[in-house]
Amino acid sequence: MTASKKQIQAPAPTALNARTQSRVLEISFDDGKDFVLPFELLRVYSPSAEVRGHGVGQETLQTGKREVGLAGLEPVGNYAVKPLFSDGHESGIFSWDYLYWLGDNQESLWLDYLDRLHAAGHPGETGRDTVAPVKSGGSCGHKH
């Protein structure tokens, strides 16, 4: 291994709360960033093969996930969680890095998802007709 490749330590979660009534996952990281990730976003961007496929261009557009909930949230070692979605989907393992990436890119991901729904003839299929505000900053900034 060469010394030029440095291992970058990704932020670690400090708090994780699933809010079943508002259908969001609140996650705080040790770098001070907080994210509020809707279950719908997590479901349509699941890192599972069912959603992503097995290669570029094999992704499956997820529709009808507006009301998806969480039936459970299982820890996977010290690096991830596995959501058990109310529609039966439970094969996606969400690493802390992936959850952080989803939070950091939430605005562009929603826009991309809305564009893909519209292009496929499913406008209005999502519970998010507009982009959700991205939550970032220090702790104790949650609005309930």
Residue pairs with C-beta under 8 A, 6 or more apart in sequence:
10 96
10 97
10 100
11 29
11 30
11 31
11 33
11 96
11 100
12 29
12 30
12 96
13 27
13 28
13 29
13 30
13 96
13 99
14 28
14 29
14 30
14 139
15 26
15 27
15 28
15 139
16 25
16 26
16 27
16 28
16 73
16 81
17 25
17 26
17 27
18 24
18 25
18 26
18 70
18 73
19 25
19 26
19 144
20 69
20 70
22 144
23 38
23 39
23 40
23 67
23 68
23 69
23 70
24 36
24 37
24 38
24 39
25 36
25 37
25 38
25 39
25 42
25 70
25 73
25 83
25 99
26 34
26 35
26 36
26 37
26 142
27 34
27 35
27 37
27 99
27 103
28 34
28 35
28 139
29 35
29 96
29 100
32 137
32 138
32 139
33 100
33 103
33 104
33 136
33 137
34 135
34 136
34 137
34 138
34 139
34 141
34 142
35 99
35 100
35 102
35 103
35 104
35 106
35 134
35 135
35 136
36 132
36 135
36 142
37 99
37 102
37 103
37 106
38 127
38 128
38 132
39 68
39 69
39 70
39 83
39 85
40 65
40 66
40 68
40 126
40 127
40 128
41 102
41 106
41 109
41 110
41 113
41 128
41 132
42 83
42 94
42 102
43 62
43 65
43 68
43 83
43 85
43 87
43 89
44 51
44 62
44 65
44 113
45 51
45 102
45 109
45 113
46 52
46 62
46 83
46 89
46 91
46 92
46 94
47 92
47 93
47 94
47 95
47 98
48 89
48 91
48 92
48 93
49 91
50 60
50 89
50 91
50 92
51 59
51 60
51 62
51 92
52 58
52 59
53 59
53 60
61 116
61 117
61 120
61 122
63 117
63 120
63 122
63 125
64 125
65 87
65 126
66 125
66 126
66 127
67 127
68 85
68 86
68 87
69 85
69 86
70 83
70 84
70 85
70 86
71 84
71 85
71 86
72 83
72 84
73 81
73 82
73 83
73 84
74 81
74 82
74 84
75 81
75 82
76 82
76 93
79 95
79 96
80 93
80 94
80 95
80 96
80 98
81 93
81 94
81 99
82 90
82 92
82 93
82 94
83 90
83 92
83 94
84 90
94 102
102 109
103 134
103 135
103 136
106 131
106 132
106 134
107 131
107 132
107 134
110 128
110 131
110 132
111 131
113 126
113 128
114 126
114 128
114 129
117 123
117 125
117 126
135 141
135 142
